[in-house]
Amino acid sequence: YPFNKLENLLSINRLHFPRQTHSAFGYKVSSEKIHSFAVEGDYLLTGEHAVDIGVMTADCLPIVLHDTRHHALAVVHAAQA
């Protein structure tokens, strides 16, 4: 995937994207290295500081949620109905 090049350009070691399926499923990402698109779903959640997460959108909405109390971050690919 071209995202390996993106990781190198941005100097990001752990950039994760889900294989988006227009569903209500998602995945919690830990500090373990998983490849982008290795998990299916439409959101990613992490509480790890060294883990970068993202979703891709075209006509759907990207939603970013940040919980300052628990130091958690989520990104959601929200499909329009």
TORPA-4810 file (N, C-alpha, C, O; in nm, 3 decimals):
<nodes>
NODE_1_0.082_-0.120_0.000_0.000_0.000_0.000_0.086_0.125_0.000_0.199_0.121_0.049_Y
NODE_2_0.037_0.236_-0.053_0.115_0.359_-0.054_0.129_0.421_0.084_0.203_0.518_0.101_P
NODE_3_0.060_0.367_0.186_0.066_0.426_0.319_0.200_0.400_0.386_0.237_0.472_0.479_F
NODE_4_0.275_0.299_0.341_0.409_0.281_0.392_0.493_0.403_0.357_0.574_0.448_0.438_N
NODE_5_0.476_0.456_0.237_0.547_0.578_0.197_0.501_0.696_0.281_0.583_0.778_0.322_K
NODE_6_0.372_0.704_0.309_0.318_0.812_0.392_0.377_0.806_0.532_0.413_0.909_0.588_L
NODE_7_0.388_0.687_0.588_0.448_0.672_0.721_0.591_0.725_0.721_0.632_0.792_0.815_E
NODE_8_0.667_0.695_0.616_0.804_0.741_0.607_0.811_0.893_0.591_0.893_0.958_0.655_N
NODE_9_0.726_0.950_0.507_0.726_1.094_0.485_0.692_1.171_0.611_0.749_1.277_0.637_L
NODE_10_0.599_1.119_0.689_0.556_1.187_0.812_0.635_1.145_0.935_0.610_1.195_1.044_L
NODE_11_0.730_1.054_0.918_0.810_1.000_1.028_0.722_0.940_1.137_0.746_0.961_1.256_S
NODE_12_0.622_0.868_1.096_0.530_0.802_1.188_0.561_0.653_1.188_0.568_0.591_1.082_I
NODE_13_0.580_0.597_1.305_0.615_0.456_1.315_0.495_0.364_1.315_0.503_0.250_1.269_N
NODE_14_0.384_0.412_1.367_0.267_0.327_1.383_0.142_0.399_1.334_0.064_0.449_1.415_R
NODE_15_0.124_0.406_1.205_0.007_0.470_1.148_-0.093_0.362_1.110_-0.062_0.274_1.029_L
NODE_16_-0.211_0.367_1.169_-0.311_0.262_1.150_-0.436_0.317_1.083_-0.486_0.423_1.121_H
NODE_17_-0.485_0.245_0.985_-0.613_0.272_0.921_-0.693_0.142_0.921_-0.635_0.036_0.900_F
NODE_18_-0.824_0.148_0.944_-0.904_0.025_0.932_-0.939_-0.001_0.786_-0.939_0.091_0.704_P
NODE_19_-0.969_-0.125_0.755_-1.027_-0.159_0.624_-1.176_-0.131_0.639_-1.250_-0.213_0.693_R
NODE_20_-1.219_-0.015_0.591_-1.352_0.037_0.621_-1.460_-0.041_0.548_-1.447_-0.074_0.430_Q
NODE_21_-1.568_-0.072_0.622_-1.673_-0.161_0.571_-1.813_-0.101_0.581_-1.910_-0.172_0.556_T
NODE_22_-1.826_0.026_0.618_-1.957_0.089_0.641_-2.038_0.008_0.741_-2.151_-0.033_0.714_H
NODE_23_-1.979_-0.015_0.858_-2.042_-0.095_0.962_-2.035_-0.021_1.095_-1.989_0.093_1.100_S
NODE_24_-2.080_-0.086_1.200_-2.071_-0.031_1.334_-1.958_-0.097_1.413_-1.954_-0.088_1.536_A
NODE_25_-1.868_-0.165_1.343_-1.759_-0.237_1.409_-1.632_-0.153_1.407_-1.610_-0.071_1.318_F
NODE_26_-1.548_-0.176_1.508_-1.421_-0.106_1.515_-1.320_-0.186_1.592_-1.344_-0.303_1.625_G
NODE_27_-1.207_-0.124_1.621_-1.096_-0.197_1.678_-1.019_-0.106_1.772_-0.998_0.012_1.743_Y
NODE_28_-0.975_-0.162_1.885_-0.888_-0.090_1.978_-0.744_-0.121_1.939_-0.706_-0.237_1.929_K
NODE_29_-0.665_-0.016_1.918_-0.527_-0.031_1.875_-0.435_-0.010_1.994_-0.444_0.090_2.064_V
NODE_30_-0.345_-0.107_2.015_-0.247_-0.095_2.123_-0.112_-0.059_2.064_-0.103_-0.022_1.947_S
NODE_31_-0.009_-0.069_2.143_0.124_-0.033_2.097_0.185_-0.140_2.007_0.293_-0.117_1.951_S
NODE_32_0.120_-0.254_1.991_0.170_-0.357_1.900_0.159_-0.306_1.757_0.063_-0.238_1.721_E
NODE_33_0.257_-0.339_1.677_0.256_-0.297_1.537_0.164_-0.388_1.458_0.190_-0.508_1.445_K
NODE_34_0.057_-0.331_1.405_-0.026_-0.402_1.308_-0.024_-0.321_1.180_-0.008_-0.199_1.184_I
NODE_35_-0.039_-0.385_1.071_-0.035_-0.315_0.944_-0.168_-0.245_0.919_-0.274_-0.291_0.962_H
NODE_36_-0.160_-0.133_0.849_-0.282_-0.064_0.811_-0.368_-0.157_0.728_-0.318_-0.236_0.648_S
NODE_37_-0.497_-0.147_0.748_-0.598_-0.227_0.678_-0.598_-0.373_0.721_-0.657_-0.457_0.653_F
NODE_38_-0.533_-0.406_0.833_-0.529_-0.544_0.882_-0.658_-0.580_0.956_-0.690_-0.697_0.971_A
NODE_39_-0.733_-0.479_1.001_-0.858_-0.503_1.074_-0.973_-0.436_1.000_-0.954_-0.331_0.938_V
NODE_40_-1.091_-0.496_1.008_-1.209_-0.440_0.944_-1.291_-0.360_1.043_-1.298_-0.394_1.161_E
NODE_41_-1.353_-0.255_0.995_-1.442_-0.175_1.078_-1.440_-0.030_1.035_-1.377_0.006_0.935_G
NODE_42_-1.508_0.052_1.111_-1.519_0.193_1.076_-1.480_0.287_1.188_-1.511_0.405_1.184_D
NODE_43_-1.412_0.235_1.289_-1.351_0.324_1.388_-1.230_0.256_1.449_-1.218_0.133_1.452_Y
NODE_44_-1.140_0.340_1.497_-1.024_0.294_1.573_-1.020_0.373_1.702_-1.056_0.491_1.705_L
NODE_45_-0.976_0.308_1.807_-0.967_0.368_1.940_-0.832_0.332_1.997_-0.784_0.220_1.982_L
NODE_46_-0.769_0.429_2.064_-0.643_0.400_2.132_-0.627_0.488_2.254_-0.679_0.600_2.261_T
NODE_47_-0.554_0.437_2.350_-0.515_0.514_2.466_-0.364_0.523_2.475_-0.309_0.568_2.576_G
NODE_48_-0.297_0.482_2.369_-0.150_0.479_2.362_-0.099_0.608_2.299_-0.153_0.654_2.198_E
NODE_49_0.005_0.666_2.358_0.060_0.790_2.306_0.140_0.770_2.178_0.148_0.862_2.096_H
NODE_50_0.198_0.656_2.158_0.286_0.633_2.043_0.214_0.568_1.926_0.278_0.515_1.835_A
NODE_51_0.081_0.571_1.927_0.004_0.507_1.821_-0.077_0.614_1.748_-0.151_0.691_1.810_V
NODE_52_-0.061_0.620_1.617_-0.134_0.717_1.535_-0.243_0.644_1.458_-0.218_0.538_1.400_D
NODE_53_-0.363_0.701_1.457_-0.478_0.636_1.394_-0.545_0.733_1.298_-0.536_0.855_1.314_I
NODE_54_-0.612_0.678_1.199_-0.681_0.763_1.103_-0.786_0.685_1.026_-0.789_0.562_1.028_G
NODE_55_-0.872_0.758_0.958_-0.971_0.701_0.867_-0.967_0.783_0.739_-0.922_0.898_0.739_V
NODE_56_-1.014_0.723_0.632_-1.021_0.794_0.504_-1.167_0.822_0.473_-1.255_0.742_0.504_M
NODE_57_-1.193_0.937_0.411_-1.330_0.971_0.376_-1.335_1.031_0.236_-1.237_1.085_0.185_T
NODE_58_-1.449_1.019_0.176_-1.479_1.085_0.049_-1.608_1.163_0.072_-1.605_1.283_0.096_A
NODE_59_-1.722_1.094_0.063_-1.849_1.160_0.091_-1.899_1.130_0.231_-2.009_1.172_0.267_D
NODE_60_-1.821_1.058_0.311_-1.856_1.029_0.450_-1.789_1.130_0.542_-1.708_1.212_0.497_C
NODE_61_-1.823_1.125_0.670_-1.770_1.221_0.765_-1.661_1.160_0.852_-1.678_1.050_0.905_L
NODE_62_-1.549_1.230_0.868_-1.450_1.186_0.965_-1.483_1.249_1.100_-1.503_1.371_1.109_P
NODE_63_-1.490_1.170_1.203_-1.519_1.220_1.338_-1.401_1.184_1.427_-1.357_1.070_1.429_I
NODE_64_-1.351_1.282_1.502_-1.241_1.261_1.595_-1.293_1.288_1.735_-1.349_1.395_1.762_V
NODE_65_-1.273_1.192_1.824_-1.317_1.205_1.963_-1.194_1.198_2.054_-1.108_1.111_2.036_L
NODE_66_-1.185_1.289_2.152_-1.071_1.290_2.243_-1.123_1.294_2.386_-1.198_1.385_2.424_H
NODE_67_-1.084_1.197_2.464_-1.121_1.189_2.605_-1.001_1.235_2.687_-0.906_1.159_2.704_D
NODE_68_-1.005_1.357_2.736_-0.891_1.412_2.809_-0.872_1.348_2.946_-0.761_1.343_2.998_T
NODE_69_-0.980_1.299_3.003_-0.970_1.236_3.135_-0.897_1.103_3.129_-0.815_1.072_3.216_R
NODE_70_-0.926_1.023_3.027_-0.865_0.891_3.014_-0.754_0.888_2.909_-0.698_0.782_2.881_H
NODE_71_-0.724_1.002_2.850_-0.619_1.013_2.749_-0.641_0.913_2.636_-0.551_0.838_2.598_H
NODE_72_-0.762_0.913_2.583_-0.799_0.822_2.474_-0.838_0.903_2.352_-0.886_1.016_2.362_A
NODE_73_-0.817_0.842_2.236_-0.851_0.905_2.109_-0.922_0.805_2.022_-0.885_0.687_2.018_L
NODE_74_-1.024_0.850_1.952_-1.096_0.764_1.857_-1.116_0.841_1.727_-1.137_0.962_1.728_A
NODE_75_-1.109_0.769_1.617_-1.143_0.825_1.486_-1.251_0.735_1.426_-1.244_0.613_1.433_V
NODE_76_-1.351_0.800_1.367_-1.468_0.728_1.317_-1.491_0.767_1.172_-1.485_0.884_1.135_V
NODE_77_-1.518_0.667_1.090_-1.561_0.687_0.951_-1.713_0.676_0.954_-1.767_0.566_0.963_H
NODE_78_-1.782_0.789_0.946_-1.927_0.792_0.961_-1.993_0.801_0.824_-1.985_0.903_0.756_A
NODE_79_-2.056_0.692_0.784_-2.123_0.687_0.654_-2.255_0.763_0.660_-2.326_0.757_0.760_A
NODE_80_-2.286_0.832_0.554_-2.413_0.904_0.544_-2.521_0.805_0.502_-2.498_0.719_0.417_Q
NODE_81_-2.637_0.820_0.561_-2.748_0.730_0.529_-2.822_0.776_0.406_-2.919_0.711_0.365_A
</nodes>
